[in-house]
Amino acid sequence: MMQKMTRKPTHPGKIIKEDYLKPLSLTITDLASFLGVSRKTLSKIVNERASITPDMALRLSRAFDTTPDLWLTLQKNYDLWQAEHTSGAWRMVKPIPPQLLHSHG
């Protein structure tokens, strides 16, 4: 059963902005330099126009002493919510009968 998320999850870029950039008084340029990425790359994430990649999750986890999983989970929750709420096409999929699913192997 899919877990229902009632409110839209926060984009990881907003978390970077609110929980790290602001309290640490860092600019996007500062943080990009710590992370070893371009200002443009980080700016897209912070402005919620790009996703956290596994590579970026590793960089953020080193910089902020977190886990890469934290960042990838935030991104996954955001992406899943978006997919579920922006398109209904997935609802057209018919479940495969259980006897078919369990007959292979």
C-alpha positions in Angstrom: 0.0 0.0 0.0 1.3 3.4 -0.9 1.9 5.8 2.0 -0.3 8.9 1.4 1.5 12.2 1.8 -1.1 14.8 2.5 1.0 17.9 2.0 3.6 18.6 -0.6 7.1 17.5 0.6 9.7 20.3 0.7 12.1 20.4 -2.2 15.7 19.7 -0.9 16.8 23.0 -2.4 14.6 24.9 0.0 16.1 23.0 2.9 19.6 24.0 1.7 18.5 27.6 1.6 16.5 27.7 4.9 18.6 25.3 7.0 22.1 26.0 5.7 22.6 29.1 3.6 20.7 31.5 5.7 21.8 30.4 9.2 25.5 30.1 8.1 25.3 33.4 6.2 26.6 31.6 3.0 25.8 32.7 -0.5 25.1 30.3 -3.3 28.5 31.1 -4.7 30.2 30.3 -1.3 28.5 27.0 -1.0 29.1 26.1 -4.7 32.8 26.6 -4.1 32.7 24.4 -1.0 30.9 21.7 -3.0 33.1 21.9 -6.0 30.2 22.6 -8.4 29.2 25.6 -10.5 27.1 28.4 -9.1 24.6 27.8 -11.8 24.2 24.1 -10.8 23.6 24.9 -7.1 21.4 27.9 -7.9 19.0 25.6 -10.0 18.7 23.3 -7.0 18.2 26.0 -4.4 15.6 27.6 -6.6 13.8 24.2 -7.0 14.5 24.0 -10.7 16.8 21.0 -10.5 17.0 17.7 -8.6 19.6 16.4 -6.2 21.7 13.8 -8.0 23.5 11.0 -6.2 26.7 12.9 -6.8 25.3 16.1 -5.3 23.9 14.0 -2.4 27.5 12.8 -1.7 28.9 16.3 -1.9 26.2 17.8 0.4 26.6 14.9 2.9 30.4 15.7 3.1 29.8 19.4 3.4 27.1 19.3 6.0 28.0 16.1 7.9 24.7 14.4 6.9 24.1 11.2 5.0 23.6 11.0 1.2 20.4 9.1 1.9 18.9 12.1 3.6 19.2 14.2 0.5 18.1 11.4 -1.9 15.1 10.6 0.3 14.1 14.2 0.3 14.3 14.4 -3.5 12.5 11.0 -3.9 9.6 12.1 -1.7 9.3 15.4 -3.6 9.5 13.7 -7.0 6.9 11.0 -6.1 4.5 13.6 -4.8 4.9 15.7 -7.9 4.4 12.6 -10.2 1.3 11.6 -8.2 -0.3 15.0 -8.3 0.7 16.4 -11.7 -0.4 13.5 -13.9 -3.2 11.1 -13.5 -1.9 8.8 -16.3 -0.4 6.3 -13.9 -4.0 5.7 -12.6 -4.8 4.0 -16.0 -2.5 1.1 -15.2 -4.4 -2.0 -14.5 -2.9 -4.2 -11.6 -1.5 -7.5 -12.8 -3.6 -10.4 -11.4 -1.8 -11.8 -8.3 -1.8 -15.4 -9.7 0.2 -14.1 -12.7 2.6 -12.2 -10.4 3.3 -15.2 -8.2 3.5 -17.8 -10.9 6.9 -16.9 -12.2 10.1 -18.2 -10.5 
